[in-house]
Amino acid sequence: MNDKTRTVFVGWLELTEAERRDFASEVTSAQQKSGSEQRRLLEEGRTAVKSYLGPVGQSCPCCGR
């Protein structure tokens, strides 16, 4: 498993069962979209993540770093 995959997997392990179901639903939905729609989702996701990541010195809610 590469580092990127491991980071996502560890984040998934930290989810509740309800969050895991929601995540799986989002992945399934994204897999059914075209490449351009996936890129749009990526950009929207990056923007959303920036809004809740804390300032430097706090840990990342996804990877714990």
Stockholm file with secondary structure:
# STOCKHOLM 1.0

chainA/1-65         MNDKTRTVFVGWLELTEAERRDFASEVTSAQQKSGSEQRRLLEEGRTAVKSYLGPVGQSCPCCGR
#=GR chainA/1-65 SS CCHHHHHHHHHHHTSCHHHHHHHHHHHHHHHTSCHHHHHHHHHHHHHHHHHHCCCTTSCCTTTCC
#=GC SS_cons        CCHHHHHHHHHHHTSCHHHHHHHHHHHHHHHTSCHHHHHHHHHHHHHHHHHHCCCTTSCCTTTCC
//
